[in-house]
Amino acid sequence: MVHEAMLVSFKDEMLDRISLSKAADVIEYLVVAMARLPIEEVRVLFLDSKNRLISDEVVSRGTISEAPIYPREILKRSLALDATALILAHNHPSGDPKPSENDIDATLRLVKAGKELGLTVHDHIIVGREGWISLRDWVEFE
């Protein structure tokens, strides 16, 4: 319990200093925020045109093995916030960050729909206790 309280405190400090133009800072923040969660959680970092953070929001919570990713709801929230870009992230409580076919399919649907609205999906990061994976390294976003 104390360890988790320390992580929450550290996460808030990181959010205050995070530079979203540095991938390492984003990854560090997401690992601290999500890697040890007991259930899957989908989070979106909504960004402005200069990649400054507008909002960091949990958009879905699931079970120990899955959480739904709803591109429509993510895009709706992006438009409401006047975001021009986003970073999608979720955790794998199993510890293994390897993406599932559903992870890849949902990401590609979001990228495609986002383009139609002028919204850039910079990446989808999957984190776990064993590390992290950038889906941009696994599949072509274009």
ABEGO torsion letter per residue (X at the ends): XAAAAAAAAAAAAAAAABBAABAAAAAAAAAAAAAABABBBBBBBBBBAAGBBABBBBABBBBAABBBBBAAAAAAAAAAAGBABBBBBBBBAAGBABBBAAAAAAAAAAAAAAAAAGBBBABBBBBBAAEBBBAAAABBAX
